[in-house]
Amino acid sequence: MNIPRIRKVTQIIHPITQKDTNFPASIGTYLKADTPEVIWARGNIDLLSHKSNSSKDDLWALFCSSKCPAEIILKTHDLAQEFKEVGVSTISGFHSPIEKECLRVLLRGSQPIILSPARSIEKMQWLSSDCQKRLSEDRLLILSIFENEPQQSVLLARPRNLFVAALASKIFIAHAAEDSKTLEFTQTILKWGKPVFTFDSSSNKALIQLGVKPYSEVLP
């Protein structure tokens, strides 16, 4: 495979192969045969090993279905505020409307953020000024397992979500509707044995019945 190093203004897209020392071991542990050969990275690669994070050791993954009840929207916004204030490192695709709102809130803080879109990152032009600022401050890392995929798609979302979950120490699923792809995804990652949390709400009955732990509203 011909792996280029692509310069984008002041940022370089770095290929991280399975042979590299900074390739996260957890990826192979959880994804096994589906482990990507290359992870494409833009930003501070040290965030993968939390070398720049002195406040928290855990990396929390955030997921939320595109459609969710108003109660969950408010709770998720408050959770993002809490993560920002406490200084929790977070990773997500930040693609659904609620996830995008979480990113907007988190960018106001100083904690590390890892953004993993369901597309390749060679020609990403949609980064906000806040994201650009975070990149320049070495507090944002953009990761992708895709090459030559310029558009996000549903087909790419599942492998991206599994990648994000494999990297995380703890996983928070704000909402998953019954019979949704998010609920199916939850069933998969629960088998890994990682801590998975959600809001203690009747709206999340399906998640809690699967074995997802209710979140106490106080950061563990």
N, C-alpha and C positions, 0 to 999 in steps of 0.2 A: 504494500500500500504506500503510495506517495503521500506523505504527510507534510503539508506546507505550514509555514509559520506566517500568519497573515497580520500585517500591521494595520491597525485602525486608529488613526490619529495618534494618541499617546499610548494606546492599549494594544497588546499583542495577544492573539489567540494561541494558547499553548496546547499542544496535544499531550495528554498524559496516557501512556500505554501501560499495559499490565506489567511490563518489566520495570517500570519506573518505581523508585522507592516511595514516591508520594501518591501512588495509586492506592486508594482506600481498601484495606483488607476486607472491610465489612461487605463490600460489593460482591466479592466472590463467595463469601460466607452465605449470603442470603439469595443472591440471584443465580448462583451455581452456573449451569450451562448457558444461561442468558446473560452472563457477565459481558459487558461491552469490551471490545478490544481496545477502544480509545475513548477517553473522555476529553471533550474540548472545553478548555477553560479560558475565561477572560477575567482578569482582576487578580486579587490577592490569593494565590494558591495556598498560602499558609493557613487560610481559614478552614481548609479541609482537615487539618490536624489540630485546630483550635490554638495554634501558636500565638495568635494575636488576641485571644479572648481570655482576659484575666478574671472576669467576673463570674462566668459560669462555664462548667465543663460540658453540660448537656447541649445537644443540638436538637431542637424541636422541629418536627415537620408539621406543617399546617395544611389541612385539606378541608374543602367544603363543597357540597354540591352546588350547581349553578342556581337552583331554586331551593329556597328554604324559608321557613316561617319568620315573621317579623321578630318574634321573640329571640330566635337564634341569631338573626342579624345583629341585634343590639348586644347580645352576649358576646358575640365574636369580636365586635368592635371593642368592647371593654377588655376582652382577653388580649387583643393586640396592644392596647394601651398599657396593660399590666406587663406584658413582655418587654415593651419599650422602656418602661420605668425601672424594671428590675434589671434589665440588660441581658435578656435571654437571646442566645443565638438561634436564628430561625432559617429554615429552608422550605421552599415551596415552588410550585410552578407559578403561583400568583396569577392564575388565569381566570378563574371564575370571578363574578362581580364581588363577592365577599372577600375572596383572596386578594383581589386588587386593592380593596379598601384596607385590608390588613397591611399590605405593602406600603400604602400611602402613610399609614400611621407609624409603622416601624421605621421608615426612612427619616422620621423626625428625631429618632434616638441616635445613640452612638454604638449600639451593639452590632456585631457582625450579621450580615444577611447573605444567604446563598439563594440565587434565583436560577431555576432550571426550567427553561421553556421546552415545550413539546415541538421543537424544530431545531434546525441548525442555527448557529449564531454568527456565521461568517458575514452576513449582510443585515444584521439587526439595526434598524434605523429608528425604532420606536422608544428608545430609552428616554425617560424623563430627565429633566435637568437635575432633579434630586438624585436619580440613579447615577448620572454622570459625575456628580459631586462625590457620591459615595465611592465610586471607582477610583477617583483621584485621591481619596483619603485612605485607600486600601481597606475599606470596610465593606466592600461588596465583591462577591465572586459570582460569576455567571458560568453555569455548567451545562453542557449538552452531551448526550450520547448519540446524537444524530449528525450525519454529514450529508450535504446536498439535499436538505429538506427545508426549503425556505418558508413553508407555510405550516402553521400549527394545525393539527387535525385530531379527530377522535381516535384514530388508529394509533397515533403516536402518544396519546395521553396515557394509556395504560402502562407501557414500558417506562415512560418518564416517571409516573407515579411510583412504580415499584423501585426505580432507581433512587428517587428521593427518600422513600421509606427505608431503603437499605442503608442509606447514609446516616439517617437520623438515630439519635439515642432514644428519643421518645416521640410518640406520634399523637397528634391531636386531630380528630375528625369532628368538625363542628356539627355537621349534619349529613345524613345519607338517607334519602327517601327509600321506602320499601321497594324491592325489585329493581333498584338502581344499579348502575355500574359501580358507583361508590360503595354500595353495600357489598357487592361481589368482591371488590378490591379489598375491603375490610376483612372479609372471610379469609382471603389469602394471607394477609400480613399477620393476622392473629395467630396463624400456625407457626410463625417465626418465633413467638414467645417474647417479642418486644412489648414494653408498656404502651398501651393504646388507650387514649382518653377521649371522652366526649362530655358535653353538658348533661347534667342530671335533669332531664326534661322529658315530658310525655311525648314531645316531638321526636325524641331520639330513642323511643322504645325499642325499635328494631335493632339499633346498634347495641344497646345495653343487653338485650336478650342474647346477642351473639357472644357476649363476654367482654365488651368494651367497658373499661372502668369509668364510673362517673367522676367528673372533675370537681374538686371541692371548692372551686372559686379562689383557692389560695395556692400559690405556686408551690409544688412539692420541693 
